[in-house]
Amino acid sequence: MNSTNLDDPEVQAIAQRLASIDPEVRRIAVTDLGDLADEAHTFLLVAALRDEEPAVRAAAALALETMENQEAIEGLAQALDDPDAPVREAAAHSLAEVKEPASAAWLLPLASSGPARVRAAVLRALRELRVPVSAEPALAALQEARPARDTADTIALRREAIGVLGYLKHAAAVPVLAGLAASDPIDEVRRAAVGAMAFATGDAGACDALEAALQDPSWQVREEAATALGKLQQPAVAGALLQALDDPYWQVRLRAARSLGRLRSVASVSALVGALGHAISNLRKEAALALGEIGDAAAVPSLQVAASDPDPEVRKSARLAISQIVQIARIGSPSGT
């Protein structure tokens, strides 16, 4: 097979440069080979992944992003454990660019065992493919014993496993995700678990877990919880979001306001009107937009005041909200006028 691939004169010239003693010549040759985007040349790029020069290996890993055959995927998987960080990052990037669902058959075994760094990158690639069978190694990664001391790799493994389950909207994973949201020692893992439960509409366990996450020590986790609760479209969570409008961090208040608007929570109108006077203009803007979504005419006088806000974005949002409320009133009137 290899001799057939080298029949093309252009490829022959590149192959000669790949044998150069100058690593820069080899690096450029690898890039040129990748530009041809021909899977028949995969073996040359995989061989370049073993070059003694890290820059050449990184270039080969990047060049393989257009290849979606077993040889390329297995070569990139091996490069995920390269001693040089840029090479590992390039290999992870290329694997994440794989779009062919059939590639999952080659990736799945690599997600089930081996170094955490490799499994995390493979799970990231599987997340993009959204094949149901990838839920199994993702769940396994989350249910295995947690190391006594986390590393960047073990944290990434849990985060990427959570991403797979969230993208798949894997309902059976909700209890596992809820447990991570409540007790994982790493803020970014709890935040990922909270975000991944946003699909679980109608799941009481997800609602409870997300409401509890509004009390998390990390404001970023609370912010994510406020966002996810709005996506659940469950009116019963409005009370918890209303309390989140008093969060010490304005970012959490902003997301709570947005979610209350999505829920069209009339009970939150008074609190949102109060937020129109907040010192942070982004929060004032979001409060105005939420009031427009809710459509309660009682908010119009306050929105008219906000239409003269010093911030142009707030003024624009207030005018839009008034327009929405007027439109809702027209639709709801007996004559429709």
Backbone torsions as a table, in degrees:
resi	resn	phi	psi	omega
1	MET	NA	-39.7	-175.5
2	ASN	-65.2	-39.0	180.0
3	SER	-64.9	-36.9	177.3
4	THR	-62.4	-41.6	-179.8
5	ASN	-63.4	-27.4	-176.1
6	LEU	-91.9	6.4	-179.6
7	ASP	-67.4	-31.2	-178.5
8	ASP	-67.2	126.5	-179.1
9	PRO	-57.4	-38.1	179.9
10	GLU	-63.5	-41.2	179.1
11	VAL	-69.3	-36.8	177.2
12	GLN	-59.6	-43.0	-179.9
13	ALA	-65.0	-40.0	178.5
14	ILE	-66.1	-41.3	-179.7
15	ALA	-61.3	-36.5	177.3
16	GLN	-65.1	-40.1	178.9
17	ARG	-69.1	-27.8	177.3
18	LEU	-65.6	-20.3	179.4
19	ALA	-95.1	4.1	-178.5
20	SER	-63.4	151.8	176.0
21	ILE	-79.4	-12.3	-179.8
22	ASP	-89.1	115.1	-177.3
23	PRO	-62.4	-29.2	179.0
24	GLU	-69.3	-37.0	175.5
25	VAL	-63.8	-43.0	179.4
26	ARG	-64.4	-39.8	-179.2
27	ARG	-62.9	-44.8	179.6
28	ILE	-65.9	-36.7	178.3
29	ALA	-62.8	-40.6	178.0
30	VAL	-62.7	-44.0	179.1
31	THR	-62.5	-43.0	178.1
32	ASP	-61.9	-39.6	179.4
33	LEU	-65.3	-40.0	178.0
34	GLY	-64.7	-34.2	-179.9
35	ASP	-63.9	-23.8	177.7
36	LEU	-70.5	-23.0	175.8
37	ALA	49.9	45.9	-180.0
38	ASP	-115.8	118.5	-177.3
39	GLU	-63.6	-18.0	177.8
40	ALA	-64.5	-18.0	-178.7
41	HIS	-97.8	10.4	-176.9
42	THR	-55.0	-42.2	-174.1
43	PHE	-61.0	-33.1	178.8
44	LEU	-68.9	-40.5	179.4
45	LEU	-69.9	-38.4	177.7
46	VAL	-64.8	-38.5	176.7
47	ALA	-62.8	-37.3	179.5
48	ALA	-67.6	-19.3	175.3
49	LEU	-66.5	-13.1	179.3
50	ARG	-105.7	10.2	179.2
51	ASP	-61.3	150.2	-179.0
52	GLU	-71.9	-18.6	-177.6
53	GLU	-95.4	120.0	-178.4
54	PRO	-55.7	-37.6	-178.7
55	ALA	-63.8	-33.9	177.3
56	VAL	-70.0	-43.0	179.9
57	ARG	-63.4	-41.0	179.3
58	ALA	-64.4	-41.1	178.1
59	ALA	-63.1	-39.5	178.7
60	ALA	-65.2	-41.0	179.1
61	ALA	-62.1	-42.3	178.7
62	LEU	-67.6	-38.6	-179.3
63	ALA	-64.8	-25.7	-178.5
64	LEU	-79.7	0.2	-177.4
65	GLU	-65.6	-21.0	179.1
66	THR	-90.9	-4.0	-178.3
67	MET	-97.5	130.7	-177.6
68	GLU	-128.1	39.9	176.9
69	ASN	-106.7	169.5	-175.1
70	GLN	-62.2	-38.9	-178.9
71	GLU	-62.0	-42.3	-179.9
72	ALA	-67.1	-45.0	-176.9
73	ILE	-65.5	-41.7	179.7
74	GLU	-68.7	-35.3	176.8
75	GLY	-65.4	-43.2	178.0
76	LEU	-65.0	-37.4	179.0
77	ALA	-62.5	-39.4	177.1
78	GLN	-66.4	-36.2	-179.5
79	ALA	-69.5	-16.1	177.0
80	LEU	-65.0	-17.1	178.2
81	ASP	-109.5	20.9	177.9
82	ASP	-62.5	145.7	179.2
83	PRO	-67.4	-16.5	-177.4
84	ASP	-100.5	124.3	-175.0
85	ALA	-59.7	-45.2	178.8
86	PRO	-59.1	-32.0	177.6
87	VAL	-68.2	-45.2	178.1
88	ARG	-59.7	-42.8	-178.9
89	GLU	-65.6	-38.9	178.6
90	ALA	-65.7	-40.9	179.0
91	ALA	-65.1	-41.7	178.1
92	ALA	-63.3	-41.0	178.0
93	HIS	-59.6	-47.2	-177.0
94	SER	-66.0	-39.8	177.6
95	LEU	-62.9	-37.7	-179.7
96	ALA	-68.0	-17.0	179.7
97	GLU	-86.9	-5.0	179.1
98	VAL	-67.4	125.9	-176.1
99	LYS	-116.4	-7.4	-176.6
100	GLU	-84.9	114.4	-177.6
101	PRO	-54.4	-29.7	-179.8
102	ALA	-62.7	-21.3	179.4
103	SER	-65.9	-18.7	-179.7
104	ALA	-59.0	-31.7	-179.3
105	ALA	-61.5	-31.4	-179.7
106	TRP	-87.6	-27.3	-177.4
107	LEU	-81.3	-35.9	-172.8
108	LEU	-54.6	-46.8	179.6
109	PRO	-60.5	-30.1	-178.1
110	LEU	-75.7	-17.8	-179.2
111	ALA	-86.6	-10.5	-172.1
112	SER	-96.4	-19.4	-179.0
113	SER	-154.4	165.3	179.4
114	GLY	107.6	-173.2	-178.3
115	PRO	-60.4	145.0	-179.5
116	ALA	-57.7	-37.5	-179.0
117	ARG	-59.7	-44.4	-179.2
118	VAL	-67.8	-46.5	-178.7
119	ARG	-61.9	-38.2	179.4
120	ALA	-62.4	-45.4	-179.3
121	ALA	-66.6	-36.8	178.6
122	VAL	-67.4	-41.2	177.4
123	LEU	-64.0	-35.9	176.3
124	ARG	-60.6	-42.0	178.0
125	ALA	-66.3	-41.1	179.5
126	LEU	-65.5	-33.6	178.5
127	ARG	-55.9	-44.7	-177.9
128	GLU	-67.7	-29.1	-178.9
129	LEU	-77.0	-26.0	177.2
130	ARG	52.7	46.9	175.5
131	VAL	-96.4	131.2	-174.2
132	PRO	-54.2	-33.3	-176.4
133	VAL	-65.7	-16.3	-179.6
134	SER	-73.7	-10.2	177.1
135	ALA	-64.2	-32.4	-176.0
136	GLU	-63.1	-54.3	178.6
137	PRO	-67.3	-28.1	178.3
138	ALA	-66.8	-46.2	178.0
139	LEU	-63.5	-41.0	-179.9
140	ALA	-60.6	-39.9	-180.0
141	ALA	-64.1	-33.4	-178.4
142	LEU	-81.9	-22.9	-175.6
143	GLN	-96.6	-9.4	178.9
144	GLU	-73.4	160.9	-177.2
145	ALA	-58.8	133.1	179.3
146	ARG	-74.5	139.2	179.7
147	PRO	-64.7	153.4	179.6
148	ALA	-59.4	-32.5	179.1
149	ARG	-137.2	121.2	-178.7
150	ASP	-71.8	148.4	171.0
151	THR	-119.8	172.2	176.7
152	ALA	-58.4	-33.6	-178.3
153	ASP	-71.6	-42.3	-179.3
154	THR	-70.4	-33.0	175.4
155	ILE	-65.6	-44.8	178.9
156	ALA	-62.2	-36.8	179.2
157	LEU	-61.0	-46.9	179.4
158	ARG	-65.9	-41.6	-178.6
159	ARG	-62.3	-44.6	-178.6
160	GLU	-70.5	-34.5	176.2
161	ALA	-63.7	-41.3	176.7
162	ILE	-61.6	-41.4	179.3
163	GLY	-59.8	-40.9	177.5
164	VAL	-59.1	-48.4	-176.4
165	LEU	-67.2	-36.3	177.5
166	GLY	-67.2	-44.3	179.4
167	TYR	-63.6	-35.0	179.8
168	LEU	-79.3	-12.1	-173.9
169	LYS	53.3	50.6	-173.1
170	HIS	-81.2	99.4	-172.6
171	ALA	-60.7	-35.6	-177.9
172	ALA	-65.8	-16.2	-177.9
173	ALA	-85.5	-9.3	-174.1
174	VAL	-54.9	-45.9	178.8
175	PRO	-59.5	-38.5	178.6
176	VAL	-66.2	-44.8	179.2
177	LEU	-63.3	-39.6	178.7
178	ALA	-63.3	-39.5	178.3
179	GLY	-64.0	-41.4	178.0
180	LEU	-66.0	-40.8	179.9
181	ALA	-61.5	-31.1	-176.6
182	ALA	-86.2	-31.8	-166.5
183	SER	-133.7	-6.3	-179.4
184	ASP	-64.0	137.8	-176.5
185	PRO	-74.1	-11.6	-175.5
186	ILE	-101.9	124.2	-177.6
187	ASP	-55.3	-45.9	-174.4
188	GLU	-67.9	-27.6	176.3
189	VAL	-72.7	-43.3	177.4
190	ARG	-61.2	-41.7	179.9
191	ARG	-62.8	-43.6	178.9
192	ALA	-61.9	-42.1	179.5
193	ALA	-63.4	-41.0	177.7
194	VAL	-61.6	-47.9	-179.7
195	GLY	-62.9	-35.2	-177.7
196	ALA	-69.9	-19.1	179.8
197	MET	-85.2	1.6	-176.7
198	ALA	-64.2	-19.8	-179.5
199	PHE	-80.2	-15.0	-166.8
200	ALA	-80.4	54.8	179.1
201	THR	-59.0	129.4	177.9
202	GLY	85.9	-3.6	179.7
203	ASP	-90.1	112.2	-177.3
204	ALA	-62.0	-35.5	179.3
205	GLY	-63.9	-38.6	178.2
206	ALA	-67.0	-42.1	178.6
207	CYS	-59.5	-46.2	-179.0
208	ASP	-63.1	-43.0	-178.1
209	ALA	-65.4	-39.9	-178.6
210	LEU	-72.5	-36.8	175.4
211	GLU	-63.7	-40.8	177.5
212	ALA	-63.7	-35.0	-178.8
213	ALA	-67.6	-16.5	175.1
214	LEU	-68.3	-10.2	177.4
215	GLN	-107.0	9.0	-177.4
216	ASP	-60.9	146.8	178.3
217	PRO	-61.7	-27.3	-178.6
218	SER	-89.8	126.3	-179.7
219	TRP	-67.7	-27.7	177.9
220	GLN	-66.4	-35.7	176.2
221	VAL	-67.9	-42.2	178.5
222	ARG	-62.3	-40.1	178.4
223	GLU	-60.8	-44.9	179.4
224	GLU	-64.0	-38.7	179.1
225	ALA	-64.4	-42.0	178.9
226	ALA	-61.4	-38.4	177.9
227	THR	-68.1	-47.7	-176.9
228	ALA	-63.5	-37.1	-179.7
229	LEU	-62.3	-36.0	177.1
230	GLY	-66.1	-34.5	-179.2
231	LYS	-71.9	-23.3	-179.6
232	LEU	-68.4	-22.0	179.7
233	GLN	56.3	42.3	177.3
234	GLN	-112.7	109.1	-177.5
235	PRO	-55.1	-27.1	-176.2
236	ALA	-64.4	-18.6	-177.6
237	VAL	-86.8	-1.9	-176.6
238	ALA	-60.4	-35.6	-179.5
239	GLY	-61.8	-43.0	178.9
240	ALA	-66.2	-38.9	178.3
241	LEU	-67.9	-34.4	178.1
242	LEU	-62.7	-40.7	176.6
243	GLN	-65.3	-33.0	-179.6
244	ALA	-68.0	-15.6	175.4
245	LEU	-67.5	-11.3	176.6
246	ASP	-102.6	9.8	-179.0
247	ASP	-59.0	144.7	179.2
248	PRO	-60.8	-23.7	-177.9
249	TYR	-101.2	127.2	-177.4
250	TRP	-65.6	-25.8	179.3
251	GLN	-63.6	-37.2	177.8
252	VAL	-69.6	-42.7	178.0
253	ARG	-58.5	-41.8	-179.1
254	LEU	-59.7	-48.6	-179.1
255	ARG	-66.2	-34.9	177.5
256	ALA	-65.4	-41.7	178.0
257	ALA	-61.5	-44.6	179.4
258	ARG	-60.4	-43.6	-179.2
259	SER	-68.1	-37.0	176.9
260	LEU	-64.1	-34.7	175.0
261	GLY	-65.5	-42.9	178.4
262	ARG	-61.6	-35.0	180.0
263	LEU	-81.5	-9.7	-177.1
264	ARG	53.8	50.4	-175.7
265	SER	-83.3	102.2	179.5
266	VAL	-63.0	-31.6	-178.7
267	ALA	-64.5	-17.3	-177.6
268	SER	-95.7	0.6	-174.6
269	VAL	-57.8	-46.1	-177.7
270	SER	-60.6	-45.2	-179.5
271	ALA	-66.2	-38.4	179.6
272	LEU	-69.1	-36.6	174.8
273	VAL	-60.5	-40.4	177.2
274	GLY	-61.8	-35.6	-179.8
275	ALA	-69.7	-15.5	176.7
276	LEU	-64.5	-17.1	179.0
277	GLY	-102.7	10.4	-178.4
278	HIS	-67.0	151.3	-178.6
279	ALA	-67.7	-26.2	-179.1
280	ILE	-86.4	119.0	-175.5
281	SER	-65.4	-33.8	179.0
282	ASN	-61.0	-37.1	178.6
283	LEU	-71.0	-39.2	176.5
284	ARG	-60.4	-43.4	178.7
285	LYS	-60.6	-46.1	-177.2
286	GLU	-67.4	-36.1	177.4
287	ALA	-63.3	-42.1	178.8
288	ALA	-62.7	-45.4	179.6
289	LEU	-62.1	-40.2	179.4
290	ALA	-64.3	-40.7	178.8
291	LEU	-63.6	-35.5	175.8
292	GLY	-65.4	-39.3	178.3
293	GLU	-64.8	-39.7	-178.3
294	ILE	-69.5	-41.3	172.7
295	GLY	80.3	22.8	-180.0
296	ASP	-86.2	122.6	-177.1
297	ALA	-62.8	-20.7	-179.9
298	ALA	-62.8	-19.2	-178.6
299	ALA	-85.6	-10.9	-173.4
300	VAL	-58.6	-47.6	-179.6
301	PRO	-56.1	-42.6	179.4
302	SER	-68.2	-35.9	177.8
303	LEU	-68.5	-32.7	176.6
304	GLN	-64.5	-37.5	174.9
305	VAL	-65.6	-43.2	-179.5
306	ALA	-65.9	-21.2	177.9
307	ALA	-67.4	-8.5	174.7
308	SER	-111.2	18.0	-179.3
309	ASP	-58.8	147.3	177.7
310	PRO	-60.2	-27.0	-177.5
311	ASP	-89.4	125.5	-178.1
312	PRO	-62.1	-32.4	179.1
313	GLU	-68.7	-36.7	176.8
314	VAL	-67.0	-44.3	178.5
315	ARG	-58.1	-46.4	179.6
316	LYS	-61.0	-43.9	-179.7
317	SER	-65.6	-38.8	179.2
318	ALA	-64.6	-43.9	178.7
319	ARG	-64.0	-40.5	177.6
320	LEU	-62.6	-42.7	-179.6
321	ALA	-62.4	-43.2	178.4
322	ILE	-60.2	-43.6	179.2
323	SER	-60.6	-42.7	178.7
324	GLN	-62.4	-44.4	-178.3
325	ILE	-63.1	-42.4	177.8
326	VAL	-61.8	-42.8	179.9
327	GLN	-64.2	-41.7	178.5
328	ILE	-63.0	-40.4	179.1
329	ALA	-63.2	-38.6	179.2
330	ARG	-65.7	-44.9	-179.9
331	ILE	-63.4	-36.3	-177.3
332	GLY	-81.8	-10.7	-178.5
333	SER	-75.4	152.3	-177.0
334	PRO	-56.0	-38.6	-176.8
335	SER	-87.9	-14.0	-178.1
336	GLY	74.2	18.6	-179.4
337	THR	-123.8	NA	NA
